[in-house]
Amino acid sequence: ESWAAGGAPRPVAVEPVQRNLFSLLGVPAKLGRTFAAAPGRRGRRRVAVISAGLWRGRFAASPAIIGRSILLNRRHYTVIGVMPRSFTAPRANVPVWIPLHLGPSQISASAREERRFTVFGRLRAGASFRQAQAQLSAAMSGLARRHRADREWRGMVPPLGGVFPPEKNTRPLLARLMAPACLGLFLSLAHASGPLLA
């Protein structure tokens, strides 16, 4: 939890996400914009996207929120966008999203049992959920052979729903990878021959 500015400070949950999460899911900001996929020098400043609920409840739905500075964990972040009320990724009731930065300690061998990452993927044209599940299962088997900590875990590829505005019709194309050590799993899938998840 972090502290957010805007009247009296209060604790809010902050969700670090990959910069391409919003574009992958095909959901633009209701107001402002989301994170740039490859930020330039100027893009390295601390930025945040907030939920419609926080925007309405904390900032009176003011359009002036774009460009405003909020305080999170004693650091200033510039609000660049507000998401639609119906957007609920990677989980429900997220009030603030910030770019995910993985340091050396988070991708080292000692972080092998880190289980808190969620990975989303988009099926390639012509691929089925059954095929994607088979590829994920093969990747999980490979991880289990190399890492004892992964031997009791399994991966699932359920269809993703509930994160889109009603007018969006992209739900059948998306999946949420439910598996441990998702960062390593994602890298395994990315390097597999003919990946089914784009």
C-alpha positions in Angstrom: 0.0 0.0 0.0 1.1 3.6 -0.7 0.0 7.0 0.2 -1.9 9.1 -2.4 -2.1 12.9 -2.4 -5.4 14.7 -3.0 -6.8 16.1 0.1 -5.9 14.1 3.3 -3.5 11.3 2.5 -4.8 7.7 2.7 -3.5 4.3 1.8 -4.2 2.9 -1.7 -3.1 -0.2 -3.5 -0.6 0.4 -6.3 -0.3 -2.2 -9.1 3.1 -2.3 -11.0 2.4 -3.5 -14.6 4.3 -3.9 -17.9 3.9 -0.8 -20.0 2.1 -2.7 -22.8 -0.6 -4.2 -20.6 -3.3 -1.7 -21.7 -2.4 -1.9 -25.5 -2.3 -5.7 -25.2 -5.8 -5.8 -23.9 -6.9 -3.2 -26.4 -8.4 -0.9 -23.8 -7.4 2.8 -24.1 -7.6 5.4 -21.4 -11.0 7.1 -20.7 -9.0 10.3 -20.2 -5.4 11.0 -21.1 -3.3 8.1 -22.2 -1.6 4.9 -20.9 2.1 4.1 -20.7 4.3 4.4 -23.7 5.6 0.9 -24.8 9.2 2.2 -25.2 9.6 5.4 -23.2 12.2 7.9 -24.4 14.4 9.9 -22.2 11.5 12.1 -21.1 9.3 8.9 -20.5 11.6 7.8 -17.7 9.8 10.2 -15.3 7.5 8.6 -12.7 4.0 8.3 -14.2 0.8 6.7 -13.1 -2.6 5.8 -14.5 -5.6 5.8 -12.1 -9.0 4.1 -12.0 -12.3 5.8 -12.8 -13.3 5.1 -9.2 -10.3 6.9 -7.7 -10.7 9.7 -10.2 -14.4 10.3 -9.3 -14.1 9.6 -5.6 -10.9 11.4 -4.8 -10.6 14.0 -7.5 -14.2 14.8 -8.3 -13.9 13.6 -11.9 -11.9 16.7 -12.7 -10.2 16.6 -16.2 -7.4 18.7 -14.6 -6.2 15.4 -13.0 -4.1 14.8 -16.2 -0.6 16.2 -15.5 -1.2 16.5 -11.8 1.3 15.2 -9.3 0.3 12.6 -6.7 2.5 11.2 -3.9 3.0 7.5 -3.7 5.4 6.1 -1.1 6.9 9.6 -0.7 7.6 9.9 -4.4 5.9 12.2 -6.8 4.2 10.6 -9.8 2.5 12.4 -12.7 -1.0 11.2 -13.6 -1.1 10.6 -17.3 -4.4 8.8 -17.7 -7.7 7.5 -16.3 -9.0 4.0 -17.2 -12.7 3.2 -17.9 -14.7 2.0 -14.9 -15.1 -1.5 -16.4 -11.3 -2.1 -16.7 -10.2 -4.6 -14.0 -6.8 -6.0 -15.0 -4.8 -7.6 -13.6 -7.3 -7.9 -10.8 -10.4 -6.1 -9.6 -10.4 -2.8 -7.6 -6.9 -1.6 -8.7 -6.9 2.2 -8.1 -3.4 3.0 -9.4 -1.1 1.5 -12.0 2.5 2.3 -12.4 5.2 0.9 -14.8 6.8 -2.3 -13.5 10.6 -2.1 -13.1 12.3 -5.4 -12.4 15.7 -5.1 -10.6 18.5 -7.7 -10.6 17.2 -9.2 -7.3 13.7 -9.8 -8.8 15.0 -11.8 -11.8 17.8 -13.7 -10.0 17.8 -17.4 -9.2 17.1 -16.5 -5.6 13.7 -15.2 -6.7 12.7 -18.5 -8.1 9.8 -19.0 -5.8 8.2 -15.6 -6.4 4.6 -16.3 -7.3 2.9 -13.0 -7.5 3.2 -12.2 -11.2 0.2 -12.6 -13.6 0.9 -12.9 -17.3 -1.7 -12.1 -20.1 -1.3 -13.2 -23.6 -3.1 -12.8 -26.9 -3.7 -15.9 -29.1 -2.2 -15.8 -32.5 -4.6 -15.9 -35.5 -5.9 -19.5 -36.0 -4.6 -20.8 -32.6 -7.0 -22.3 -30.1 -7.0 -22.3 -26.3 -6.4 -26.1 -26.4 -3.2 -25.5 -28.4 -2.1 -22.7 -26.1 -2.7 -25.0 -23.1 -0.6 -27.7 -24.6 2.2 -25.3 -25.2 2.0 -23.9 -21.7 1.9 -27.4 -20.2 5.1 -28.3 -22.2 6.8 -25.1 -20.9 5.8 -26.0 -17.4 7.2 -29.5 -17.7 10.5 -28.0 -18.9 10.6 -25.7 -15.9 9.8 -28.5 -13.5 12.7 -30.6 -14.9 15.1 -27.7 -14.3 13.7 -26.4 -11.0 12.6 -28.5 -8.1 10.4 -25.6 -6.7 8.2 -25.8 -9.8 7.4 -29.6 -9.7 4.2 -29.2 -7.8 2.8 -26.4 -9.9 0.6 -26.5 -13.0 -0.3 -23.8 -15.6 -3.7 -22.9 -16.9 -4.9 -20.8 -19.9 -8.5 -19.8 -19.2 -10.2 -17.2 -21.4 -10.0 -13.7 -20.1 -13.2 -11.8 -19.4 -14.4 -8.9 -17.3 -11.7 -6.4 -18.1 -13.2 -4.7 -21.2 -15.8 -2.0 -21.8 -19.1 -3.5 -23.0 -18.5 -2.5 -26.6 -15.2 -4.4 -26.9 -15.4 -7.7 -28.7 -11.9 -9.1 -28.1 -12.5 -11.5 -25.2 -12.1 -14.8 -27.1 -8.7 -13.7 -28.2 -7.2 -13.3 -24.8 -5.9 -15.5 -22.1 -4.6 -15.2 -18.6 -1.7 -17.5 -17.8 -2.3 -18.9 -14.4 1.1 -20.4 -13.4 3.9 -19.9 -10.9 7.1 -18.1 -11.8 5.3 -16.3 -14.6 8.3 -14.2 -15.7 10.4 -17.3 -16.4 7.4 -19.0 -18.0 6.7 -16.0 -20.3 10.4 -16.0 -21.4 10.1 -19.8 -22.1 7.0 -19.3 -24.2 8.6 -16.4 -26.1 11.5 -18.5 -27.1 9.5 -21.6 -28.0 9.2 -22.7 -31.6 6.1 -21.2 -33.2 4.6 -19.6 -30.0 0.8 -19.6 -30.0 0.6 -16.6 -27.6 1.6 -13.4 -29.2 
